[in-house]
Amino acid sequence: MSSKNSSNNTDKPVGVIGIGSFGTAIANILAEKSTVIVYARKQEIVDEINLQHSAEGRELHTNISATTDPQLICETCEVMFPVVSSSGFRDVMRKFAPFLHPYHILIHGTKGLVVNLPKGKTISQVDKIASDNIWTMSDVIQNETVVVRVGCLAGPNLAKELAMGQPAATVVASHFNEVILEGQRLLRSDRFQVYGNQDIRGVELSGVLKNTIAIASGALAGLGLGENARGLLISRGMVEMIHLGKALGGQTQSFIGLAGIGDLVATCSSTFSRNYTVGYRLAKGETLDQINASMEEVAEGINTVRLLQTFLQGSGMRAPITENLYKVLFEGFKVEDALHFLMKYPFNVDIDFL
């Protein structure tokens, strides 16, 4: 066993890869207990962090420093939290791969999916996607690096509320109990509770699939509809999440926990949610291109809907909320028409997954 593998990492710096709104919130939570090193691609952001203790205007704890060097952060930190968009996640892991070792622990905070397609192919060029080819971010880490001990963060963790120090909780999911315990040790505080779950795929899928329902919830709000409609959407959205999640390899229990129903309720009710905001603006008449052009960060649910639609076409499954969202986002279908269709959809059974 190498000396690094057996070393005590309780006093080592902790790494955060990515410094968007959620990465900033996680870095600040970690910095309450640990020295934190942040990786950012742009030198100007690194300089801002090191000189002004802020990242694009967001205030940072004085225990946080930054670097553009993947090798430096990998050599200094044994535990790292990758928090970058799903569209860039694979490229970042490939960039870090030469400097990562089996002794590292990576606990990511990215709620998205990627498709493992033949080189040069895009989703629009394939007729169907098998579930084996739909990768969560933990799949990406394990396929692109030698890291074995992988975990994820999921839960109702709206970055703006975390930044304000409001009470919240998250789930650290991993097949490895030591990863869960390490995540709890580093993150838990009087204002931030941390639960554990060994169904990492179910927890990751919970965080991914609720984003599509959040877009739909924002659209209902944009139409001026009330709490009855939102309650209907959340409950039917939950059923759809569980059916899709089970088809993609998750366990039902994870979807009815904090990372599932907890996160679903939060993001379906909050103007702080990027996905909710996309739906709201669509219902108000803006196009997807207009919305994307003006958003500072990616709304992961948009790409998730596109990917799930291709999966559904090849599987023969039905997921009416996701299917109608695809039409609204990419085929010019009106939000009002999608709602009219869903209200007539023949749901005959309330709960059929327990």
C-alpha positions as CSV (number, residue, x, y, z in Angstrom):
1,M,0.0,0.0,0.0
2,S,1.4,3.4,-0.9
3,S,2.1,6.0,1.7
4,K,-0.5,8.3,0.0
5,N,-3.2,5.6,0.3
6,S,-2.6,5.1,4.0
7,S,-2.1,8.8,4.9
8,N,-4.6,10.6,7.1
9,N,-6.5,13.0,4.9
10,T,-8.3,14.8,7.7
11,D,-6.0,17.8,7.6
12,K,-5.4,17.8,3.8
13,P,-6.9,20.5,1.5
14,V,-10.1,19.6,-0.3
15,G,-10.5,20.2,-4.0
16,V,-13.4,21.7,-5.9
17,I,-13.4,21.4,-9.7
18,G,-15.5,24.2,-11.2
19,I,-16.7,27.4,-9.6
20,G,-20.2,28.1,-11.0
21,S,-22.9,29.0,-8.5
22,F,-23.2,25.5,-7.0
23,G,-19.4,25.0,-7.0
24,T,-19.1,28.3,-5.1
25,A,-21.7,27.2,-2.6
26,I,-20.0,23.8,-2.0
27,A,-16.6,25.4,-1.7
28,N,-17.8,27.8,0.9
29,I,-19.5,25.0,2.9
30,L,-16.3,23.0,2.8
31,A,-14.2,26.0,3.7
32,E,-15.9,26.2,7.1
33,K,-13.9,23.1,8.2
34,S,-11.1,22.7,5.6
35,T,-8.6,24.5,3.4
36,V,-10.1,24.4,-0.1
37,I,-8.4,24.6,-3.5
38,V,-10.6,25.4,-6.4
39,Y,-9.8,24.6,-10.1
40,A,-11.0,27.1,-12.7
41,R,-10.2,27.2,-16.4
42,K,-9.9,30.9,-16.7
43,Q,-6.8,32.7,-15.2
44,E,-8.8,35.9,-14.6
45,I,-11.2,33.9,-12.3
46,V,-8.3,32.3,-10.5
47,D,-6.8,35.8,-10.0
48,E,-10.1,37.1,-8.7
49,I,-10.4,34.3,-6.2
50,N,-6.8,34.6,-4.9
51,L,-6.7,38.4,-4.8
52,Q,-10.3,39.4,-3.9
53,H,-11.8,36.2,-2.3
54,S,-14.7,36.3,-4.8
55,A,-15.6,34.4,-8.0
56,E,-17.4,36.4,-10.7
57,G,-18.7,38.7,-7.9
58,R,-19.8,35.8,-5.6
59,E,-18.1,36.1,-2.2
60,L,-15.7,33.3,-1.1
61,H,-14.4,32.1,2.3
62,T,-10.8,33.2,3.0
63,N,-9.9,29.5,3.3
64,I,-10.3,29.1,-0.5
65,S,-7.5,29.5,-3.0
66,A,-7.6,28.7,-6.8
67,T,-5.5,27.3,-9.6
68,T,-5.7,26.5,-13.3
69,D,-3.4,23.5,-12.9
70,P,-5.0,20.1,-12.7
71,Q,-1.8,18.4,-11.6
72,L,-1.4,20.8,-8.7
73,I,-4.9,20.2,-7.3
74,C,-4.6,16.4,-7.8
75,E,-1.2,16.2,-6.0
76,T,-2.4,18.3,-3.1
77,C,-5.9,16.9,-2.5
78,E,-7.1,13.4,-2.0
79,V,-10.8,14.3,-1.9
80,M,-12.3,16.4,-4.7
81,F,-15.7,17.7,-5.6
82,P,-16.2,18.1,-9.4
83,V,-19.1,20.5,-10.1
84,V,-19.0,21.4,-13.8
85,S,-21.8,21.2,-16.4
86,S,-22.6,17.8,-17.8
87,S,-21.8,18.9,-21.3
88,G,-18.2,19.7,-20.2
89,F,-17.8,17.0,-17.6
90,R,-16.2,14.3,-19.8
91,D,-13.6,16.7,-21.2
92,V,-12.7,17.9,-17.7
93,M,-12.3,14.3,-16.4
94,R,-10.1,13.5,-19.4
95,K,-8.0,16.6,-18.6
96,F,-7.6,15.4,-15.0
97,A,-7.1,11.7,-15.8
98,P,-3.3,11.8,-16.1
99,F,-3.0,13.1,-12.6
100,L,-5.7,11.0,-10.8
101,H,-4.9,7.8,-8.9
102,P,-6.9,5.0,-7.2
103,Y,-6.4,6.7,-3.8
104,H,-8.4,9.7,-4.8
105,I,-12.1,10.2,-3.8
106,L,-14.3,12.1,-6.2
107,I,-17.8,13.3,-5.1
108,H,-19.4,15.1,-8.0
109,G,-22.3,17.6,-7.8
110,T,-23.4,17.5,-11.5
111,K,-27.0,16.6,-12.3
112,G,-26.9,15.5,-15.9
113,L,-26.4,12.6,-18.3
114,V,-24.1,12.0,-21.3
115,V,-24.5,9.5,-24.1
116,N,-21.7,7.2,-24.9
117,L,-21.9,7.2,-28.7
118,P,-19.5,6.0,-31.4
119,K,-16.9,8.7,-32.2
120,G,-18.2,11.5,-34.3
121,K,-21.9,10.7,-33.7
122,T,-24.4,13.0,-32.1
123,I,-27.8,12.2,-30.5
124,S,-29.6,13.6,-33.6
125,Q,-27.8,11.0,-35.8
126,V,-28.9,7.9,-33.9
127,D,-32.4,6.3,-33.8
128,K,-32.2,4.8,-30.3
129,I,-30.1,4.7,-27.2
130,A,-29.8,1.7,-25.0
131,S,-29.7,2.3,-21.2
132,D,-26.2,1.0,-21.1
133,N,-25.1,3.9,-23.3
134,I,-26.6,6.5,-21.0
135,W,-23.9,7.5,-18.5
136,T,-24.3,9.4,-15.2
137,M,-21.4,11.5,-14.1
138,S,-20.1,8.7,-11.9
139,D,-20.0,6.5,-14.9
140,V,-18.0,9.1,-16.7
141,I,-15.5,9.3,-13.8
142,Q,-15.1,5.5,-13.7
143,N,-14.7,5.2,-17.5
144,E,-12.4,8.1,-18.1
145,T,-10.1,7.8,-15.0
146,V,-8.6,5.2,-12.6
147,V,-10.6,6.5,-9.7
148,V,-12.6,3.8,-8.0
149,R,-14.1,5.5,-4.9
150,V,-16.8,7.8,-6.5
151,G,-19.7,9.5,-5.0
152,C,-22.3,12.1,-5.8
153,L,-24.2,15.0,-4.1
154,A,-27.9,15.3,-4.7
155,G,-30.9,17.0,-3.0
156,P,-32.8,20.2,-2.7
157,N,-29.6,22.3,-2.9
158,L,-30.5,25.6,-4.6
159,A,-27.2,27.4,-4.8
160,K,-28.7,30.9,-4.0
161,E,-30.2,29.6,-0.7
162,L,-27.0,27.8,0.2
163,A,-25.1,31.0,-0.4
164,M,-27.3,32.8,2.0
165,G,-26.6,30.2,4.7
166,Q,-30.2,29.0,4.8
167,P,-30.8,25.5,6.3
168,A,-30.6,22.7,3.8
169,A,-29.6,19.0,3.4
170,T,-28.0,16.8,0.8
171,V,-27.4,13.1,0.0
172,V,-24.0,11.7,-0.5
173,A,-24.4,8.5,-2.5
174,S,-21.8,5.9,-3.2
175,H,-21.2,2.2,-3.3
176,F,-18.4,2.8,-0.8
177,N,-19.3,3.6,2.8
178,E,-16.0,5.4,3.3
179,V,-17.0,7.9,0.6
180,I,-20.3,8.6,2.3
181,L,-18.6,9.0,5.7
182,E,-15.9,11.3,4.2
183,G,-18.6,13.4,2.5
184,Q,-20.5,13.7,5.7
185,R,-17.4,14.6,7.7
186,L,-16.4,17.4,5.3
187,L,-19.9,18.9,4.6
188,R,-22.1,18.4,7.6
189,S,-22.7,21.5,9.8
190,D,-25.5,23.0,12.0
191,R,-27.1,24.4,8.8
192,F,-26.3,21.6,6.4
193,Q,-27.4,18.0,7.1
194,V,-25.9,15.2,5.0
195,Y,-27.5,11.8,4.5
196,G,-26.0,8.7,3.0
197,N,-27.3,6.3,0.3
198,Q,-25.6,3.4,-1.4
199,D,-27.8,3.5,-4.6
200,I,-25.6,6.0,-6.4
201,R,-27.3,5.5,-9.7
202,G,-30.8,6.0,-8.3
203,V,-29.7,9.1,-6.5
204,E,-28.0,10.5,-9.6
205,L,-31.0,9.8,-11.7
206,S,-33.3,11.4,-9.2
207,G,-31.3,14.7,-9.5
208,V,-31.3,14.4,-13.3
209,L,-35.0,13.5,-14.0
210,K,-36.5,16.0,-11.6
211,N,-35.1,18.8,-13.9
212,T,-37.5,17.9,-16.7
213,I,-40.4,18.1,-14.3
214,A,-39.1,21.5,-13.0
215,I,-39.3,22.9,-16.6
216,A,-42.9,21.8,-16.8
217,S,-43.7,23.3,-13.4
218,G,-42.2,26.6,-14.5
219,A,-44.4,26.5,-17.6
220,L,-47.5,26.0,-15.5
221,A,-46.6,29.1,-13.5
222,G,-46.0,31.0,-16.7
223,L,-49.5,30.2,-17.8
224,G,-50.8,31.6,-14.5
225,L,-52.0,28.3,-13.1
226,G,-52.2,27.6,-9.4
227,E,-51.3,25.1,-6.7
228,N,-53.8,22.4,-7.8
229,A,-52.0,22.1,-11.2
230,R,-48.6,22.1,-9.6
231,G,-49.7,19.4,-7.1
232,L,-50.9,17.3,-10.1
233,L,-47.7,17.8,-12.0
234,I,-45.4,17.0,-9.1
235,S,-47.3,13.8,-8.2
236,R,-47.5,12.6,-11.9
237,G,-44.0,13.7,-12.5
238,M,-42.9,11.6,-9.5
239,V,-44.5,8.5,-11.1
240,E,-42.8,9.3,-14.4
241,M,-39.4,9.8,-12.7
242,I,-39.7,6.4,-11.0
243,H,-40.6,4.5,-14.2
244,L,-37.8,6.1,-16.2
245,G,-35.4,5.8,-13.3
246,K,-36.1,2.1,-12.9
247,A,-35.6,1.5,-16.6
248,L,-32.2,3.3,-16.4
249,G,-31.1,1.2,-13.4
250,G,-32.2,3.1,-10.2
251,Q,-34.0,1.8,-7.2
252,T,-37.5,3.1,-6.3
253,Q,-36.5,4.0,-2.7
254,S,-34.0,6.6,-3.9
255,F,-36.7,8.5,-5.8
256,I,-39.0,8.9,-2.7
257,G,-36.1,10.2,-0.6
258,L,-34.4,13.6,-0.3
259,A,-32.7,13.4,-3.7
260,G,-36.0,12.5,-5.4
261,I,-39.2,14.0,-3.9
262,G,-37.2,16.5,-1.8
263,D,-35.4,18.0,-4.8
264,L,-38.4,17.7,-7.0
265,V,-40.6,19.8,-4.7
266,A,-37.8,22.4,-4.3
267,T,-37.1,22.9,-7.9
268,C,-40.7,22.8,-9.0
269,S,-41.5,25.7,-6.7
270,S,-38.5,28.0,-6.8
271,T,-37.7,30.9,-9.1
272,F,-34.1,30.2,-8.1
273,S,-34.2,27.0,-10.2
274,R,-32.8,27.5,-13.7
275,N,-35.0,24.7,-15.1
276,Y,-38.1,26.3,-13.6
277,T,-37.1,29.6,-15.1
278,V,-36.8,28.0,-18.6
279,G,-40.3,26.7,-18.4
280,Y,-41.7,29.9,-17.1
281,R,-40.2,31.9,-19.9
282,L,-41.3,29.4,-22.6
283,A,-44.9,29.8,-21.4
284,K,-44.5,33.6,-21.6
285,G,-43.7,33.3,-25.3
286,E,-39.9,33.3,-25.5
287,T,-38.0,30.8,-27.7
288,L,-35.5,28.4,-26.4
289,D,-32.7,30.2,-28.3
290,Q,-33.6,33.5,-26.6
291,I,-33.7,31.9,-23.2
292,N,-30.4,30.0,-23.7
293,A,-28.6,33.2,-25.0
294,S,-29.5,35.1,-21.8
295,M,-28.8,32.5,-19.1
296,E,-25.5,32.6,-17.3
297,E,-25.5,28.9,-16.6
298,V,-26.9,25.8,-18.3
299,A,-30.3,24.5,-17.4
300,E,-29.4,20.8,-17.4
301,G,-33.0,19.7,-18.0
302,I,-33.0,20.9,-21.6
303,N,-30.3,18.4,-22.7
304,T,-31.9,15.7,-20.5
305,V,-35.2,16.0,-22.3
306,R,-33.5,15.6,-25.7
307,L,-31.6,12.5,-24.5
308,L,-34.6,10.9,-22.8
309,Q,-36.7,11.4,-26.0
310,T,-34.2,9.4,-28.0
311,F,-34.2,6.7,-25.3
312,L,-38.0,6.5,-25.2
313,Q,-38.2,6.1,-29.0
314,G,-36.0,3.1,-28.9
315,S,-37.4,1.5,-25.7
316,G,-41.2,1.6,-26.5
317,M,-41.8,3.2,-23.1
318,R,-44.1,6.1,-22.6
319,A,-43.3,9.2,-20.5
320,P,-46.0,11.7,-21.5
321,I,-44.6,14.7,-19.6
322,T,-41.1,14.3,-21.0
323,E,-42.5,13.6,-24.5
324,N,-44.6,16.7,-24.5
325,L,-41.7,18.8,-23.1
326,Y,-39.6,17.7,-26.0
327,K,-42.2,18.9,-28.5
328,V,-42.4,22.3,-26.7
329,L,-38.6,22.7,-26.5
330,F,-37.6,21.5,-29.9
331,E,-40.6,21.2,-32.2
332,G,-42.5,24.5,-31.6
333,F,-45.4,22.9,-29.8
334,K,-47.3,25.4,-27.7
335,V,-47.2,25.0,-23.9
336,E,-51.0,25.3,-23.8
337,D,-51.4,22.5,-26.3
338,A,-49.0,20.2,-24.3
339,L,-51.1,20.9,-21.2
340,H,-54.3,20.1,-23.0
341,F,-52.9,16.8,-24.2
342,L,-51.7,15.8,-20.7
343,M,-55.0,16.6,-19.2
344,K,-56.7,14.1,-21.6
345,Y,-53.9,11.5,-21.2
346,P,-55.5,8.2,-19.9
347,F,-53.9,7.9,-16.5
348,N,-56.1,5.3,-14.8
349,V,-54.0,4.3,-11.8
350,D,-52.7,6.7,-9.2
351,I,-49.8,4.8,-7.7
352,D,-48.4,1.6,-9.3
353,F,-44.8,1.5,-8.3
354,L,-45.0,0.4,-4.6
